[in-house]
């Protein structure tokens, strides 16, 4: 056990069902986001380590038992892993809070329920149509539409919410019958070590789940590997473009959950104070390090100033501080370079003529840690940088619109399309506006993502969906088998 963090083998990788020595002495230092102190040192993967992980996953898929098991047999392993994750919930939560600055009250609750992510996919073993019977029209008696595992999956996850980003990829991959290489961010590797310990304790066959921590250059080596059939990535749109281009070179499958610049349209029938309270309370979640955060607030010109002041009033009351303190409402950003990035956007907003209404600096009472004040800009033009680019921090841009039609046009005038909201008491109006917004999710009167159904974006916010049965489909390949009759073995799994 490492002296500072509750993981057992930070100096190794989990490859082929065992803890494996790295190929080099390269190490990655992980910083405590609230104190700026060293939290954890982990092994850094090089190309040779990636090759070993891919070879293990390839062997496990091509020759191992995992893809040849029934879905229910795989589900039993997943239930065992989920039980082990429950035992590790407390260190899991502490790691997440320390690495990314997420409030400990939230991480405790989320990590206590992270096993449910895997259990929900295990349950699909009994309900998902992995095989369907059809009547052939070109000869034969039976046509079977079968959905088989796509193969070896490289699951590349970000630093802001690693436990959920991992489960949204590993869960569907496992029940489908895929084998997986989890590549975690150098800033937040801990969650993958927790997963590896759970898989080891649950007795997973060798090579089914493998974990590595690597920087970008070596991560690209993984994406390029001919042994990888599919890449599942969560992260920035810029990185997603690169991954998509590399996968395109060899027609590898990919799903991409990317960035957002999500609009919230506040219509004139909705109370300004209520809208402000709702928006502000969610904007500080994970210190704004949320791809689906509602950060472009669009309101009629006559109510612009009132909404800016109401948002500012809410933000001025936010208690920023130690994420382990139950009284804290917003913790730090995850790392120094990210705080500098957010500060750079704030300076750009001022330079381009937006009005800084509140925040914009570092909290005066916190001289250590990567803290930033929750920030509101008013009189933002949709062409301003702070309205076009994802800041990934607690920075809101309030944009005035002349009418509802222009508000929708502004909402859609973006390269992104991940999330959105429309604030109105009129149900019919909410539905009409929601159907016009080009976004993967639209909520009435708040940020209402439903990851258990489907989560993902239009346009440059990604390709594909995660969550629920929709999230399983991209880990499957479709095959048609035409036969002269119905085999007994097939009839047992056909819906």
Secondary structure, DSSP 8 states (H G I E B T S, - for coil): --SSSS-S-TTEEEETTEEEE-SS--EEEEE-TTT-SEEEEEE---HHHHHHHHHHHHHHHHTSSGGGS-HHHHHHHHHHHHHHHHHTHHHHHHHHHHHH---HHHHHHHHHSHHHHHHHHHHHHHHS-SEEEE--SSSSSEEEEEEEE--EEEEE--SSSHHHHHHHHHHHHHHHT-EEEEEE-TT--HHHHHHHHHHHHHT--TTSEEEEE--HHHHHHHHH-TT--EEEEES-HHHHHHHHHHHHHHT-EEEEE----EEEEE-TTS-HHHHHHHHHHHHTGGGG--TT-EEEEEEEGGGHHHHHHHHHHHHHT--B--TTSTT-SB---S-HHHHHHHHHHHHHHHHTT-EEEE--S--TT--SSS----EEEES--TTSHHHHS---SSEEEEEEESSHHHHHHHHH-SS--S-EEEE-S-HHHHHHHHHHS-SS--EESS----TTT-B--SGGGEES-BSHHHHHHTTEEEEEEEESS--HHHHTS--
